[in-house]
């Protein structure tokens, strides 16, 4: 249903005020004020996560966890959450539970070679199979291709399997199909999320409608530019990722790769980006590097925290001081989701 013009204006105003509140703690850090103490503790008790078993087209069994919301609740979004190299769903579970508490349904897989997702072709005696993974393994994790019909695709990897399961579960639970889908990844997981977003965008439209471009927003936390031969370059060459999908980057103080990724995407969106290090200035401002628009109008947002953390540790950051939690990654992500949903009617 289309919103009336006045409703749209009011909603965008509320979104702008929401994001401004979320950015306030980061703005204080940028001006040298001390950040609140932080911990990795999860939110108060939520519905228990459900363990899933997924199968990929190349025969890998992937363990995943689903974080539901009450049956009668309408989610603000559906999230596929992808952990960093060497991590698992457990290393991002504080974020998964915080998103769940905010009203998101979340599925978090242990990608192959991590956690409980063992790869039969790798030595089973190796406690951490992630050290043995190579570029073809990462390519397969983010794969989604083969044929013209997505539901009959010949190649589907770990993330696509999570997407397929989530789509069926949402239908079974009566969750509206127009609920926006977001992909959130940290470190290597951000690279995987971005490359899968590009693969999702490449599915051709059918006579019955689109079967790709499902991602309403991409969140990359401490993205690596290249790891173990696997690169973010294919995603950054994809038109949908470069120009269209709303993107939020969250970086720690030492995450140089995240800034490199932001600068590459920024070139394709010269008037649609916001960087909290250089906020938008009123007409006549003298900062030549100032963001060209306010955060509410940006399709690309960069948030740099002074926290000396990266990857899953940054993704799962939770402030001990409740007043500072508006600056936690979980709060920034949900604020971004609400804003991105307005850009994907």
N, C-alpha and C positions, 0 to 999 in steps of 0.2 A: 504494500500500500504506500502511495506517495504521500510525503508530508507536505502540508501547506507551507508557503514561503515564510510566514511568521514562526511556525514551529521549527523550521530549519534554522532560522536566525537564532532563536532562543537556544536550541540544542547546541549550536556551534559556540555560542557565547558561554554556555555552561561547560562545554568541553575545554574551551580556552582557559576558563577559570580553574578547572580541575587540573590541567597540565601545569598551569602556573604554580599551583599549590604543590604539585609533585616535584617541581624543579627547585623550590625554595631551599631545601637543605643542600642541594648541590651548589646553588648560587652562594650560600654562606661559605661552603668549603672553598670556592674559587676566590673569595675575598679574604682567605686566610683564617677564618674562624675554625676552631677545632670541630672535627666531626664527632658525632655521638659514638660511644663505645659500641662495638658490634659483636654479634655472636652468630653461630650457625644453627641455633635452636629453631625447631619447627614451630608453626603456630599451634594454638590450642587444638585439642583433639578434633579430628574431622572423621568423615566416613572412612572406613578402612579401604585401602587400595585392593583391587582385585588383580591377581596374577593371571596373565594370558600366555598362550603359546601360539606363536605365529609361524608360518612357513613361507619361505621365499622360493622364487622360481628355480634357484640353483640348489635347493635341498637343505638350506641351513635352517635350523630351528631357533627362533628368536624368542627369548623371554621378554615380556613387557608387562607393565603395570598400569592399570586404569584407575583414575581418581574421579569418581562420579560426584554428582551433586544430587540433592533430593529429587525424587521423581517428578514432583509437582513444580519444580523451579525451572525457570527459563534461563539458560546460560548466556553470559555475555559473549562467549566465544568457545570454540573448541581448539585445543592446543596439542600439537605434537612436540614433545620436549626431548631434545637430543643432547646427551652428555658429551664431555670432552674425552680426548684420548686418555686411556688408562682409567677412566671413570666408569660409572654405571648409573642405573636409575637412583641408587642410594645417594650418590654424590650430588644429585640435583633434586632429591626428594623434598628438602625444605622449600625450594621454589615451587615444586609441583603442588605441595600442600597449601602454600600461600595463594597460588592461583586458584586452587580448588575452593579455598575459603572465600575468595573474591567472586566466585560464581562461574568458574570455567570448568569444563570437563577436560581432563588431561590424560593423554596416553604417553608413557615414557618407556621406550624400549631400551634394553641392554643391547646395543648393536653388537654384531658378531665379533667374537674374540674378547668380549668384555662381560664382566659379571657372570650371569648364569647362561649366557649365550655362547656355547662352546662351538668350535669349528672342527668337524671330524677330520678334516685333512691336515690339521695342525697337531703337533705333539700334545696329547692330553695331559701329560705330566707337567706341562708348563703352567704354573699358577696364573701368570699374566700373559694370555695369548695375544694381547694387544701389541706387545713388543714384536711379534712375528708377522703382523699384518703388513701388506704391501699395497701399492697403488690400485691394482685390480680389485682388491678387497674393498677399498673405500669407494671405488667406482660402483661396485655392485650394491653397496649399502644405499646409495642415493639413486639407483637405477629405476626408471619407469619408462618402458618403451616396448615396441614389438607389436606390429599390426595396427589396425585403425580403431579398434574397439578397446577402450581402456579396461573394461571389466573382463576382457579376454586377452589381456596383454601377455606377450611371451616372456617378458623380462620384468620382474618386480622384486625389488630388494627390500631391505629391512624397513625403511621409512615408508615405502609404498604399501607394504604389508600392514603397517600400523594404520595408515590412512584407510585402507580397505576395511579393516576391522572396525575402526572408529565410525566410518560411514554407516556400516550395517548396525552397529550398536546404537547410534543416535536414532536411526529409523525405528529400531525395536523399542527404544525408550520414549518415542513420541517427541523427540527434540526436533524443532522445525528445521527443515533442510536448508533454509536460508541463514542459519547460524554461521557466522563467519569463522573460517579456519585460519589459524595462525601457526607458524612454525618458529620455534624458539630453540636456539642452539648456542653452546658455549665452546670456545676453543675450536678444536677439530669439529665438534658438533655444529658450530656455526657454519663452517665450510660445507659440511654435509647437508645442512638445512638449506643453504643457498643454492647448492647444485641440484638438490631435489626440487626446489621451487622452480628452477629453470626447466627441469625435465617435465614438471607438472604443466608449465606454460606451453610446452611444445605439442601437447595432444591436440589433434585437429578437431574442429567443430563438426558435429553431426547435424543431420536434418532436424533432429529433435532438440538440438541446443548444444551449448558448449560442454565439453567433458574435461577441460583443463582450465588453467588460470583460476584454480579454486582458492589459492592462497590470498587472504585479505591483508596480511601483514607478515613481514619477516623481521625477526629479532635476532641480532647477532651480538653475543656477549664475548668480548675478547677474541674476535675471530683471528685465526692464524691465516696468513696469506698463502703459505705452502708448508706442508708437513709430510715427511717421508715420501716425497715425490708426488703427493696429491695436492692439487692447486685449486684456488678459488677463481682462477682465470676464466674457466668455462661459464660460470655463473655471471661474472662481470661482463662477459661478451653477449649475454642473452638480453634481448631488448626489453622483456618484461621486468627482469631484475634491475637493469640499468635505469629504466625510465618510468616504469609504471607502478610496481607494487610499493606500498608504503614500507619504509625500512627504518628500524630503530637500531642504532649501535650503542652499546653500553661498554665503556672501557674503564679499566683501572688506570692509575697514574702512570704505570709503566707499559701500557699496552700500545706499543708503537704500530704494530700491524693493523690495529683497529683504525687508527688515524689514516694509515695508507689506504685502507679499503674505503673509508669515508671520502677521502679526497678523490678517489677514482670515480665513485658514483656521483659525487658533487658536480663533476664536470658535465655530466649528462642532465643535471637538474639545476642549472645556474641560478634560478630564481625561486627554488622550492626547498631550500635546505635551512636547517637551524642547528647551530653549534653553541652549546651552553658556555663554551670558553669565550665566545665572541657574540653575545646576544644582539638581537635586532635593535637598532638605534632609531630614534625619531629622525625625521627629515632634518638635514643639516648636521647630523652627527659626523665626527671626524675619524672614526675607526674604519679604515678602508677594508678590513677583514670582517666587518660586522655581518651577521646573518642577514640575508636579503629579505626575510619575512619573519613574522612571528611564528612561534611553534605550532599554533593552531592551524596555520596555512601550509606548513611544511609537509612534504611527502618523504623527506629524508631528515632524520633527527639524530644528532650525535650528542651523547651525554657522557662526559668524562668526570669520574669521581676521583677524589684524592685518596681513596682507599688503596692500600698497597696489596691488592689481590687481583687475580685474573681467573679466567676459566670458570670451572664449577664453583670454586671458592667465592668468586665475585657473584655468580648467579644466585647462590644460596645465602648471600649476605642478609642478615636480619638484625636491625638495630635493637639494642637493648633498651633504649629510650623510646617509648611509644610515640613521643612527639616527633621523633626523627624518622619514623617509618614511612612517611610519605616519600622519602628519598631512597627507600630500599628498591632493588631491582624489580621485585614482584609488584610493587605499587606503580613504578614507572611503566612497567609492561602493561598492566591493566589500564592505566591511563592512556597509553598509546593505542591499545586495542579499541577502547571506546572512541577515540579520535579517528582511527583508521576505518572503523565501521561506517563513519559518516562519509568517507571517501569511496566506499564500495556499496552504494545503495542497492 
